[in-house]
Amino acid sequence: MVIFEFPDMAQLKAWYRSPAYRPLLELRKRTANWTLVAVEGVAQP
């Protein structure tokens, strides 16, 4: 299990769709069984 934290969902989507991540995403799709779960958290007081 790997957990990434982003300030908001928009930044998560920007990272996931970025040209820099694209080659790694393609590699991961070919070589691993995976499920991406994105959960919005609770704002810190």
Secondary structure, DSSP 4 states (H G I P E B T S, - for coil): ------SSHHHHHHHHT-TTTHHHHHHHHHH----------PPP-
